[in-house]
């Protein structure tokens, strides 16, 4: 059970992002990156930088993070991810609802089973 919960938590946090750019797949096509959105950018050294993009220029992406200007050359970018909060909320909400429904159903099943049987029934089945 602990493994299942751990897997679920990891799944939820990894699904929080949607990939907007991948150097291997997109080969310099930054069309999905828009000014005004917050992105997490990984460079070729796997250094992670999060900021709000202010402009996508010919050779770089510029933005700001807490009143600090940031500029990254497009050639140095390995991966760009955008936070997908709505998707995460839906996944977590659906999972919580599913676990709750399954737990209630299991409790009701155990209650019904214990009301309709006795220890003598189980003893008879074992003999």
N, C-alpha and C positions, 0 to 999 in steps of 0.2 A: 504494500500500500504506500509506503514511504517513497519507493521508487516512482510510482505513478504520480504522486503529488509533485515530486522533484521534476519529473519530465514535463508535467503540465506547466509548472512555473517557468521553466526554461523555454518551452514552446511559446508561451504568452509574451515573454520579453523579447524573443527573437522575431516575433511577428509584428512587433511595434513599428518596424521600419519597412519601407518599400524602397527598393533600389531604383534610383533615377538615372544613374550612369555607372557603367562598368567599362573600364579601359579595354578589356578583351572583347567585349561584345559590341560596344558603341563606336569605338575607334574615332574619337574626336567629335562626336555628335552630342552636343550639350543642349539640344532643343527642349528637353523636359525640365531643365533648370530654369526657374523663374525668379525674377527680382521680387523681394518682399516675403519670400518663404524662408523658413529656417531649415538648414540642412546640416548633416554630419558628413564631413569630407575626410577620406582617408588618402594620404599621399603614398608614394611608392615605397616609403620606409615604414608604412603602416602607422604613421603618426595621425592621430585623430584630432580634428578641429571642428567645433560646432559654431555656426554663426548664421545670421540672417543675411541673405544675399541682397546687395544693393544694386549690383550691375553685373551683367555677363558681357565681357568685352572680347575682342578678337583673340587675345592671347592669355587672358586671365579671368578669374572670377573674384569680384570684390564684395566685401561685406563688412558687417560690424558685429561685435560681441561685447556687450557691456561697455559701450562707449570707446571701444578699441577697434581701430580699422584693421581689416585683414584682407590680404590679397594673395591668391595662390595661382601659380602658373598652370594653365590647362595641361601642359606636358607632364607635370608632376602629380596629377590626380590619378588615383587608382580606382576609387569607388566613391560615389555620392549617394547618400541615403536620406530619405525624408521621413520624419516622424509621422506615423499613421495612427493618431490618437483614436479616431472614430472606430477603426477596425479593431484596435486593441480593446476598447470598451465593449464592443459587441462580442468579441471572443470570450473575454472574461465574464461578462454578464451571462452569456449562454452556458458557459461551463459551470458557473455557480448555480444557475437554475437547474441544469442537468443533474448535478451532484445532489442538490436538495431534493429533487423529485425522486431520484433513485434511492436516496436514504429513507424518505417517507414511505415509498413503496416497499422497501425491504422491511422496515419496522412493521408496517401493516401486515405483510405476509407472515412474519414471525408471530405476530399477535394472533392472527386467524389460525395458523397452524397449531399454536399452543392451546387455543380455546377448543379446538375440535379433536384433540387427541389427549391421551393420558400416558403415563409411564408404562401401563400395562400393554398398550399397543406397541410401544417400542420394544418391550421385553419379548412380546410374542414374535415380532419380526426378527429378533436376534436368535431365537431358538430354532 
